Amino acid sequence: MSDGEEQLLLQNWASSPKQAWFKEAWLFLQRRGAHWWCKHFAVTYHLAELLRYHQQPQVRLIWEAMSEQMASCVACTNSYHNAKALYAEEFEPQAVASLLSAMQLLDAQRLEAWFALASPLPPGQAPPDKLLSAVFEGLVHDSVMEDAGVCDALVLALKTLQATIDLQPPAEGGRYPGLYRLLAHPDAATRILVLPMVQRAGPIPTYNEEVEFSLGPLLERWTATLHNWMQAGGLAASAIPQLSQQQQQQQVRLLLPSGRPASVQPIGPIWLALKVFFQLLEPEAMVSILLETPSLRDLLPTLFRGVAVPPAPPVPPPQAAVYRSMLACLIVVLRRLGLQMWQHGQPDGSCLAALDSADGWTTACRSPAALGDVLMRAFDCVQDEPTQKVVLQAIHALLDAWIAAPVRSQHATYALLGFLRSQVFQCWRFPPLSALVRSTAAFTSLAAMHHAIEVGYPTSFACHIWGQAACEEASRMDPAPAGTVAKLGKEATHLMVLILQVDATTLGGCCDPTRALDGLGTTVDHILGTTTAVKGRPDHVHASQGKRALQQLCGEASPSSAPHAHGIQHEQQGPAHLRVCGVGSAWSSQAGSLAAAQQLSNLEAIRCVPAYWRSASQCGAPTVAAALLSAAAHVAGC
C-alpha cells in the first residue's frame, strides 16, 4: 500500500465506523511489517486506543506485536511513550483514564517479564535484547518506575548488569532521569548502586534543552512533593515523629490506576538525591535551575523554609537524617552561588522574595544575616553529634560566602565567629558538646580567618575573637596527631604562618620598595625543603610611612602575648597604585604574597599584628618557628 493509501486511511478515521477502521488499520500495519510506532505513528496511535480492551484475544495480538517491535527498536519505544503523553493532553481525563490505566498495566507486565531475564543469566553471557531494551526504557522513561514492581525489577537487573552495561548518554548532554529517580529510592543500597552511574556522566555545565527535557519533569515532581510536605508541616508535623520511614511506607501504600502498588520516594532520600544533583551543577546551571526556571523556583524557598525549622528535641533518627539532608543541600548551594541567591534578578535584590509572612512561612532566611541567625538557633536546638557537625559545615559555607562577597560584612562574620568561640570554650551547655564537635567549631573559625586573609582581609581580622586560641592550638599540636585534632592543629599552624608571612611581606614592601617582596622565605625554604620563584614586585609604596610602622613594631609592640584587635596600622596617603605580578611565596604557596599585595593595593589602612610574633616565639611547632625566623630576617633586612 502506498503512502497515499495511508493518508486515505487516516482521512477516513473520523467518518468510518470504528470497528471497520480498526480492522483496516490492523491489516495495513501487518502488511507494512515492523516499526509501527516510529514509521506509522498516526495509524498506530489510533489503533492503540483498542488497548483498553486488552483482555480480548484480538487486542492481545496487537499488543504482542507492538511489544516485540519495542524490544528491538528504541525509536518505537520513544514514540510509544510520546503517544501516552499525547493521550493525556488530547483527551479529557475521564475519557482516557481507562486507556492509560490499561497501558500502565500492560507496560508493568511486559517490563517485569523482560527484567526477569536477568535472573538466570550465566556469567559471561551477553544479556538478551529484551533485557537491555527494558533497562534503557526504564532509565529514559522513568514514569514506568511509578510501578513498585517495575522499579524493584529494574534495580535487580541493574545489580546484575552493572559490570557489563554501557550507559551512554541518551542524547548529547542528556541524562537518564531513571538513575536520578533511583537516587531517591528508599533503599540505601540502591542509592549506593546508582550513585557512580550518575557521577560517571560528569558535571552539568548548563541547563540546556537536553538536560531540561531529561530531568525537568522529575525535578518538577520533586519540587511539588517537597512543597506539599512543607505545607503539611514538614519536620514539625506531629504525625511524623511516631513513625519510621519503613512504617510510613507500609501505612501509605498507594495504588496506581492500574491497581498495582505505587513506588514510594520518601522525603529524606529526595533531599539526598537533590544534594547529589546540586553537586553536579556548575554555577551557571544552578542559577538557571534555581533562580530562572519558573517551574522550579519554589525549590530554593522550600529548602530555606525547611532549614529554618529544625526538629525539636528529642529528635527521632529519621527526622534528624532528613534535616541533615536539607542542610547538605544548603551547603552545596552556598558553595556554588554564595550570596548571589539573594541578589539575582529581582527588583528588591532578593530571589527569595516569596518568603513573606502572609503565607505563614518564616521570613528568617530573607537575608544572609538572617540565615546566620537561623543556623545558630539550629545548632542550639539539635543535640545529636552528626547533625551538629553538619550545622557547623553550613556555618562554614556561609562564612566563606560572606568573606568572598564583593561587599564585606564584618559585623555578620564577627557574630558567627563569636558564636563558634562560645561553643568551644563554654561550660554551661547541657548536654555538653563532644570534643569532636568543639574541634569542628574551632576548625571552622580558623579556616574562615585563613580564607579571609587570603582574599585581602587584614591580618588583624577577628584576632580579638580567635587569635589567642589559634596560637594555643598551634602550640599544643602533637608531633604526630591524628583525626580531627590533627586537622585543627594544622589549620592553626597554617593560619599563624600566613599571618607572619603577610605581616613581614607587607612591612618589607612598605619599608624598602626597591627590595620589595624579594628574598622572603629563603631561610624557611632551606629548612622545609621548598622552592620559591619570585616573579615580580610592587612598583612603589610609601617607604617613610612603612619605616615608622617598623619602628612601632620593634619598639612599641604590645607586651601582652595575646594578639589584639587592631595591631599596627599604616595609613596610606591617598590611593596606592601598585602592581604585584605573581610574587613567589615563602611557604610553597603564593597565597601569602598575594594576600600582602591585596593589603598594599586595596586597603586604605594596612594592619599588622605584632603580638602574633610574640606568641609565635613561644610556639613549639617547627613550621611556625621557621616562619618566624624567616619573617624576622626579612623585616630586619629592610
Buried (B, 14 or more C-beta within 10 A) or exposed (E): EEEEEBEEBBEBBEEBEEEEBBEBBBEBBEEBEBBBBBBBBBBBBBBBBBBBBBEEEEBBEBBEBBBEBBBEBBBBBBBBBBBBEEBEEEBEEEEBBEBBBBBBBBBBBBBBEBBBBBEEBEEEEEBBEBBBBBBBBBBBBBBBBBBBBBBBBBBBBBEBBEEEBEBEEBEEBBBBBBBBBBBBBBEEEBBEBBBEBBEEBEEBBBBBEBBBBBBBBBBBBBBBBBBEBBEEEBBBEEEBBEBEBEEBBEEEEEEBEBEBBBBBBBBBBBBBBBBBBBBBBBEEBBBBBBBEBEBBBBBBBBBBBBBBBBBEEEBBEBBBBBBBBBBBBBBBBBBBBBBBBBBBEEEEEBBBEBBEEEEEBBBBBBBBBBBBBBBBBBBBBBBBEEBBBBBBBBBBBBBBBBBEBEEBBBEBBBBBBBBBBBBBEEEEEEEEBEEBBBBBBBBBBBBBBBBBBBBBBBBBBBBBBBBBBBBBBBBBBEEEBEEBBBBBBBBBBBBBBBBBBBBBBBBBBBBBBEBBBBBBBBBBBEBBEBEBEBEBBBEBBBBEBBBBBBEBBEEEBBEEBBBBEBBBEBEBEEEBEBEBEEBBBBBBBBBBBBBBBBBBBEBEEBBBBBBBBBBBEEBEBEBBBBBBBBBBBBBEEB
